[in-house]
Amino acid sequence: MVFKKEVTLTKDNLAKRNWQGSVKCCLCSSIETIQHLFFDGHFARFVWNTAHITFGIQSPSNFANLFGYWMHGLSLKLKNQILLGVAALCWSIWLNRDDMVFNKSKSNTSTQVIFRTTYWIRQRPMLRREEQQPLFKDGCRWWETMMMTIFAKFGWSFSHRIEA
């Protein structure tokens, strides 16, 4: 998936190519842009906030920030680990969105997106060294546990949808 402003086929870019579908976000009434889908929409903000709570890293504000100054001061090893998680998270958000737009499926919950993310991280051992696998598995387990704790604290079921 390429994250270029005019290349990534979010609904605003599809409309520029004469797509006849709605430009509204599948999860709210805002216009779906790359910025909205991955960073500013309530769904994305909730998912990023769970990553912040779990791992203590600030949420990036946009892709330029994500691949620029966002991880300033971190070791190369830690940056690579974070980028693997971020790539899996963005991919999961994208797949959730595609399911809704093109397959007319119901919105997945933020929980499902996080579990999809941790699944991708666990199932792609070729993306990391052998000695890093326990670290990634522990990180995935920790994120899932934090997500379940957040939902339990607010009395939500795991099918709860985060609304704007």
Secondary structure, 3 states (H helix, E strand, C coil): CCCCCCCCCCHHHHHHCCCCCCCECCCCCCECCHHHHHHHCHHHHHHHHHHHHHHCCCCCCCHHHHCCHHHCCCCHHHHHHHHHHHHHHHHHHHHHHHHHHHCCCCCCCHHHHHHHHHHHHHHCHHHCCHHHHHHHHHHHHHHHHHHHHHHHHCCCCCCCCCCC
